[in-house]
Amino acid sequence: MKLVKDAELFAKRNLSGVFYIDGDIPYSKHLDDVMNRMKSLGIVDEDVLCSGWLYDTMEQTPVNFDDLYERFGSRIAVLVSDLTQDMTLSKKKRARAYVLQLKNSSFDSKLIKLCDISANLSYLKNHDMSKSKKSRLMRQQRRYLFAIRDDLLINANYPGVQILLERTEQILSGFVRRSSRPKSKF
């Protein structure tokens, strides 16, 4: 577990000063929430746990694939790469490419992404932001979830996955119902 602790410290050091969702939440808090979800699913594979700490370092910091490869090895670097958007693409192309990338990613990458989506939704449902922005971010999370959902359901190694998927889908459907209600005239 020394490697997992090293990954945690590396991620927190590199993401220090980076904030999540409109600058309200330190990135380290988000990573803690993702990791708590991973552990609650019973994930014990060291490489997967390390990747859970590191999955946003290539996207949010100057850390690159080679840095992760040299420090943590091939499998971890590939898992993180699976979850990293290509920031050289336009926003629209990047969004499409990322959904396809998630769909084609490994089962372990999809587990990490499910935990990330779940943490994201817990922030979004209670976060004060414009309705249009919240709706856009919720739709984004839904696209990501649909890209990974089916492959997660067919693996029986983690029975908690189905429960987490159901909770995640409930949050998404609850938001859609709330946002589609007609406004009262009074």
C-alpha positions in Angstrom: 0.0 0.0 0.0 3.1 2.3 0.0 2.5 2.8 -3.7 -1.1 3.9 -3.0 0.1 6.4 -0.4 2.7 7.7 -2.8 0.0 8.2 -5.5 -2.2 10.0 -3.0 0.6 12.4 -2.0 1.7 12.9 -5.6 -1.9 13.8 -6.7 -2.6 16.1 -3.7 0.7 17.9 -4.2 0.2 18.4 -7.9 -3.4 19.4 -7.5 -2.7 21.7 -4.5 -4.4 25.0 -5.2 -6.7 23.6 -7.9 -10.3 23.9 -7.1 -13.3 21.9 -8.3 -16.7 23.2 -9.4 -16.6 27.0 -9.6 -13.6 27.2 -7.2 -15.6 26.0 -4.2 -14.2 22.6 -3.5 -10.5 21.8 -3.1 -9.5 19.0 -5.6 -8.2 17.0 -2.7 -11.7 16.8 -1.3 -13.0 15.5 -4.6 -10.3 12.9 -4.8 -11.1 11.8 -1.2 -14.7 11.4 -2.2 -13.9 9.3 -5.3 -11.5 7.1 -3.3 -14.1 6.5 -0.5 -16.5 5.3 -3.2 -13.9 3.0 -4.7 -13.1 1.5 -1.3 -16.8 1.1 -0.5 -17.0 -1.1 -3.7 -14.3 -3.3 -2.3 -11.6 -2.3 -4.8 -8.2 -3.5 -3.4 -6.1 -3.7 -6.5 -3.2 -1.3 -5.8 -2.9 -0.1 -9.4 -6.6 0.7 -9.6 -6.4 2.6 -6.2 -3.4 4.5 -7.4 -5.1 5.4 -10.6 -8.1 6.6 -8.5 -5.9 9.2 -6.9 -4.1 10.1 -10.1 -6.8 10.1 -12.8 -7.1 13.8 -13.1 -3.5 14.8 -12.8 -2.8 14.7 -16.6 -5.9 16.8 -17.3 -5.5 19.4 -14.5 -1.8 19.7 -14.1 1.4 19.7 -16.2 1.9 16.0 -15.3 2.0 13.8 -18.4 1.9 10.1 -19.4 5.7 9.7 -19.2 5.8 11.2 -15.7 3.2 8.7 -14.5 4.9 5.8 -16.4 8.3 6.5 -14.9 7.0 6.9 -11.3 4.1 4.4 -11.2 4.5 2.1 -14.1 2.7 1.2 -17.3 -0.6 -0.1 -16.0 -1.3 3.0 -13.9 -0.2 5.4 -16.6 -2.6 3.6 -19.1 -5.5 3.7 -16.6 -5.0 7.4 -16.0 -4.7 8.0 -19.7 -8.0 6.1 -20.3 -9.7 8.8 -18.1 -7.9 11.8 -19.5 -9.6 14.1 -22.1 -7.6 15.2 -25.1 -7.3 18.9 -24.3 -5.8 19.7 -27.7 -9.3 19.1 -29.3 -12.0 21.7 -29.6 -14.6 21.5 -26.8 -17.2 19.8 -29.0 -14.7 17.3 -30.5 -13.2 16.6 -27.1 -16.6 15.8 -25.6 -17.4 13.3 -28.4 -14.0 11.7 -28.3 -14.1 11.4 -24.5 -17.4 9.5 -24.6 -16.0 7.0 -27.1 -12.7 6.8 -25.2 -14.7 5.9 -22.0 -16.7 3.3 -23.9 -13.6 1.6 -25.1 -11.7 1.9 -21.8 -10.9 -1.0 -19.5 -13.3 -2.2 -16.8 -11.0 -0.8 -14.1 -11.0 2.6 -15.8 -14.8 2.4 -15.9 -15.0 1.6 -12.2 -12.9 4.8 -11.4 -15.1 6.8 -13.7 -18.3 5.6 -12.0 -16.9 6.7 -8.7 -16.0 10.1 -10.2 -19.5 10.5 -11.7 -21.1 9.7 -8.4 -18.9 12.2 -6.6 -19.6 14.8 -9.2 -23.4 14.4 -9.0 -23.3 14.7 -5.2 -21.8 18.1 -5.6 -23.9 19.2 -8.5 -27.3 18.3 -7.0 -26.6 20.6 -4.0 -24.4 23.2 -5.7 -25.7 26.7 -6.3 -25.2 27.6 -9.9 -27.3 28.7 -12.9 -30.0 26.2 -13.9 -28.5 26.1 -17.5 -25.0 25.3 -16.3 -26.2 22.6 -13.9 -28.3 21.1 -16.6 -25.4 21.1 -19.0 -23.1 19.4 -16.4 -25.8 16.9 -15.5 -26.2 16.0 -19.2 -22.4 15.6 -19.5 -22.4 13.2 -16.5 -25.3 11.2 -18.0 -23.3 10.8 -21.3 -20.3 9.5 -19.4 -22.5 7.1 -17.4 -24.2 5.7 -20.5 -20.7 5.1 -22.0 -19.6 2.9 -19.2 -22.8 1.5 -17.7 -23.4 -1.7 -19.6 -19.8 -3.0 -19.2 -20.0 -2.4 -15.4 -23.2 -4.3 -15.1 -21.9 -7.5 -16.6 -19.0 -7.9 -14.1 -20.1 -9.7 -10.9 -16.8 -9.1 -9.0 -18.1 -5.9 -7.4 -21.8 -6.3 -6.3 -21.8 -2.7 -5.0 -21.5 -1.4 -8.6 -25.1 -2.1 -9.3 -26.2 -0.2 -6.2 -23.9 2.8 -7.0 -25.2 2.8 -10.6 -28.8 2.8 -9.4 -28.1 5.7 -6.9 -26.3 7.6 -9.7 -29.2 7.1 -12.1 -31.7 8.2 -9.4 -29.9 11.5 -9.0 -29.8 12.0 -12.7 -33.5 11.2 -13.2 -34.5 13.3 -10.2 -32.7 16.3 -11.6 -34.3 15.8 -15.0 -37.8 15.6 -13.4 -37.1 18.8 -11.3 -35.7 20.8 -14.2 -38.5 19.9 -16.6 -41.4 21.0 -14.3 -43.3 23.9 -15.6 -42.8 27.1 -13.5 -45.7 28.2 -11.4 -47.5 31.4 -12.4 -47.7 32.5 -8.8 
